[in-house]
Amino acid sequence: MYGIFEAKDKLVQEYITESGGTVLEFPEEFKRTFEEESLGGAEKSCMVFGLRGNYHCIGLYGPLTLAAEYYEVHEKTALEVGIPQDHIHFYINPIYSFHGQLCYFELDIFYDGGDLEFGEKLRNYNEKQFHRLLDLGIYGWFRPYAGIIGPTADRIGYLAEVWKKYLRILDPNEIMNRGKLF
């Protein structure tokens, strides 16, 4: 099994180098932990959403230059509403061929779905976070949750009305808007 991962890793490193990129060295502790938790099948891995049983994510696109600010606002907001530090995670993926520019980000929170009070913390987190991310600046949302659409539509003004009219023509049966986002 490890031979497959090593072969893929070698190909990716060659591609990065040939494309003029830099292959970063990860600390051995990270490599060991990743292999044990992700490849070894332990239920602690973020990669299988098994850290605490449930996974909450705000997915967005934005510039690499704002990565640190996205993390800071994620951590600050989560701590403000009572989410413990060890539940807060962050994922960033630069998008080829826009390395150094466009990235996909996830502001992740892993939690126990049996903790009903945590749901209220997530609602409070979302309410604050959507506005803060819009203030900070993003390119677009990956997952347009209902709570995101309202603040976004307020910011784009007339374009939101154009968007709604366009969707009424393109999707009159609301097949693509099944959650009635607006």
C-alpha positions in Angstrom: 0.0 0.0 0.0 2.7 2.5 0.9 4.4 1.9 -2.5 1.4 3.6 -4.2 1.6 6.7 -2.0 5.4 6.9 -2.4 5.0 6.7 -6.2 2.3 9.4 -6.3 4.4 11.5 -4.0 7.4 11.2 -6.3 5.4 12.2 -9.4 3.9 15.2 -7.6 7.3 16.3 -6.4 8.7 16.0 -10.0 5.8 18.0 -11.4 6.2 20.8 -8.8 9.9 21.0 -9.6 9.4 21.0 -13.3 6.7 23.7 -13.0 9.1 26.0 -11.2 7.6 25.4 -7.8 9.3 24.6 -4.5 8.8 21.3 -2.7 8.5 22.1 1.0 9.9 19.8 3.6 7.4 18.7 6.2 8.6 17.9 9.8 9.0 14.2 10.4 6.4 14.3 13.2 3.8 15.6 10.8 4.6 12.8 8.3 4.5 10.2 11.0 1.2 11.4 12.4 -0.4 11.8 8.9 0.6 8.2 7.9 -0.6 6.7 11.2 -3.9 8.6 11.3 -4.7 8.8 7.6 -3.1 5.9 5.9 -3.2 3.6 8.9 -7.0 3.9 9.1 -7.2 5.2 12.7 -10.4 7.1 13.3 -8.6 10.2 14.4 -7.9 11.5 10.9 -9.3 14.7 9.6 -9.0 13.1 6.2 -11.8 10.8 6.9 -13.8 13.3 9.0 -13.3 11.0 12.0 -11.6 13.3 14.5 -14.7 13.7 16.7 -17.4 12.2 14.5 -18.8 15.3 12.8 -17.3 17.9 10.5 -18.3 21.5 9.9 -16.7 23.5 7.1 -16.9 26.9 5.5 -15.3 26.4 2.1 -14.2 29.4 0.1 -11.9 30.6 -2.6 -9.5 33.5 -1.9 -6.0 34.7 -2.5 -3.0 33.0 -0.9 -1.9 36.4 0.5 -4.9 36.3 2.9 -4.2 32.8 4.2 -2.9 34.0 7.6 -5.8 36.4 8.1 -8.4 33.7 7.2 -6.9 31.4 9.8 -6.7 34.2 12.4 -10.4 35.2 11.9 -11.4 31.5 12.0 -9.6 30.9 15.2 -10.8 34.2 16.8 -14.4 33.6 15.9 -14.4 30.0 17.1 -12.9 30.8 20.4 -15.3 33.7 20.9 -18.3 31.5 20.7 -16.8 28.8 23.0 -15.4 26.3 20.5 -12.3 24.7 22.0 -8.9 25.3 20.4 -8.3 21.6 19.6 -11.6 21.5 17.5 -10.3 24.2 15.2 -8.6 23.1 11.9 -7.6 24.8 8.7 -7.0 23.5 5.2 -5.5 25.4 2.2 -5.0 24.1 -1.4 -3.4 26.4 -4.0 -5.2 25.8 -7.3 -3.1 25.0 -10.4 -2.2 27.1 -12.5 -2.8 29.9 -10.2 -0.1 29.1 -7.5 0.5 32.1 -5.4 -2.9 33.5 -6.3 -6.1 31.5 -6.1 -6.5 29.0 -3.3 -9.3 26.9 -1.9 -9.6 27.2 1.9 -11.6 25.2 4.5 -12.3 26.6 7.9 -12.9 23.3 9.7 -14.4 22.4 13.0 -14.5 18.8 14.1 -17.1 18.1 16.8 -19.2 15.5 18.6 -22.7 15.6 17.0 -24.2 14.2 20.2 -23.4 17.5 22.0 -26.5 19.5 21.3 -25.1 22.7 22.8 -22.4 22.6 20.2 -25.0 23.2 17.4 -25.7 26.5 19.0 -22.0 27.4 19.0 -21.8 26.5 15.3 -24.8 28.7 14.5 -23.2 31.6 16.4 -19.9 30.9 14.7 -21.5 31.0 11.2 -23.4 34.2 11.8 -20.3 36.0 12.9 -17.9 34.3 10.5 -19.8 35.0 7.2 -19.7 38.7 7.8 -16.1 38.7 8.9 -15.0 36.8 5.8 -16.9 39.1 3.5 -15.2 42.1 5.3 -11.8 40.5 4.9 -12.4 39.7 1.2 -13.0 36.4 -0.6 -13.4 35.4 -4.2 -16.4 33.1 -3.7 -18.0 30.5 -1.6 -17.5 26.8 -2.2 -20.6 25.7 -0.2 -23.3 28.3 -0.4 -25.1 27.5 2.9 -28.3 29.4 3.4 -26.7 31.5 6.1 -24.1 32.7 3.6 -26.4 33.9 0.9 -28.2 36.6 2.9 -25.0 38.6 3.9 -23.5 38.0 0.4 -26.7 39.2 -1.4 -26.7 42.3 0.9 -23.2 43.2 -0.2 -23.7 42.7 -3.9 -26.9 44.7 -4.1 -28.5 44.8 -7.5 -26.4 41.9 -8.7 -28.3 39.6 -6.3 -31.5 40.6 -8.0 -30.0 39.8 -11.4 -28.7 36.5 -10.0 -32.2 35.6 -8.8 -33.8 36.5 -12.2 -31.2 34.5 -14.1 -31.9 31.5 -11.9 -35.7 31.8 -12.4 -35.0 31.6 -16.2 -32.3 29.0 -16.1 -33.8 26.8 -13.3 -37.6 27.5 -13.1 -38.3 24.4 -11.1 -35.5 25.2 -8.6 -33.7 22.0 -9.1 -30.4 23.6 -8.5 -31.8 25.7 -5.6 -33.4 22.8 -3.7 -32.4 24.3 -0.3 -34.2 27.6 -1.2 -31.1 29.6 -0.5 -32.9 32.8 -1.2 
